[in-house]
Amino acid sequence: MKCSGRSAVSGEPIEITFELAIQNVDPVLDHEGDMDVFVAPGFIDLQVNGFAGVDFNSPSAPHDEIERAIVATFSTGVTRFYPTVITGAPDAMLAALRNLAAARESLTDGRAMEAFHVEGPHISPDDGPRGAHPREWVRPPDFGEFQRFQDAAQGHVRLITISPHWPGAPRYIEQITELGVVASIGHTRATPQQIRDYISSSFVVNMLMGDMDPQMFHQSNLHAYDGTHSLLGDLYDATFTTYFKLLNLPVLSPSLDVLGKNMQNRDAYNRSGVTASVVSGPTPQITISVPAGSPVASTTIPVTGLNSPGAEIYGGQNISHLPLNKGQSVTLPLQ
């Protein structure tokens, strides 16, 4: 599918090609007449406790009112958002999530509720960092409770706000992140050491499993909390200390333009539907194929253990990067 208009950023005519996700944004060199439609990316709001007078935390929020709130968010430029349920009684939180999940399925614009954010209840009980969350319902992390949240939300909980000061927080965070849920630090009075220990463990997982996703940091993390040390600097130190306890492999730091190209290649590879098979024997061979019906025109295939021209060596192994077009196959000896 395609749509066109003027970029709201540059004012230049552009054409967008997309399916479930945007595939290309290209300049339009030849266009007739004025292009009166401006095209801009929609905002994604990760925390919406309610809007236009509608409380998403209420288990009895009428679905027609939720629909009205959704339409009202569109007028602000937000096209997707995470309805957010805060700390409360267990039954009340479950009921609110069930109501939102049912609305998401039944309403015309329900899919604008991209996923759900559970803000608490595993936050600091202290006045100040607890904010407006009711103290009587603050409680420690419980993976069984998370599973009940997820069941009530029909699997759409994708973000949990938690304070890492709880003794059981590291294991809880490990469990939910393994399921693709993001753990966000908030409403906390955790010490820099507690935050550092928690995040460094998570960063090592991202380094090993992150599939070339870059880590993004908020500028406030550069603040020197004791005049010398910043949370971000300490976090890097702790991350590499943990990493080198596990592995003796160099950490690569590509420039942003190289990183962007690598991510573009990886996205094409992930969507290409590529298959591979290995034939063993005295001279083992690998056959790699990109189907003719692939949604991408071409992709680059990384193959560890293959020594082809231009292969890089990492950790003592050859890694080749093979460009293939859709409908193309190649058979090569493994060396």
Secondary structure, 3 states (H helix, E strand, C coil): CEEEEEECCCCCEEEEEECCCEEEEEECCCCCCCCCCEECCCEEEEEECEECCEECCCCCCCHHHHHHHHHHHHCCCEEEEEEEEECCCHHHHHHHHHHHHHHHHHCCCHHHECCEEEECCCCCCCCCCCCCCCHHHCCCCCHHHHHHHHHHCCCCEEEEEECCCCCCHHHHHHHHHHCCCEEEECCCCCCHHHHHHHHHHHHHHHHHHCCCCCCCCCHHHHCECCCCCEHHHHHHHHHHHHHHHHCCCCCCCCCHHHHHHHHHHHHHHHHHCCEEEEECCCCCEEEEECCCCCCCCEEEEEEECCCCCCCEEECCEEEEEEEEECCCEEEEECC
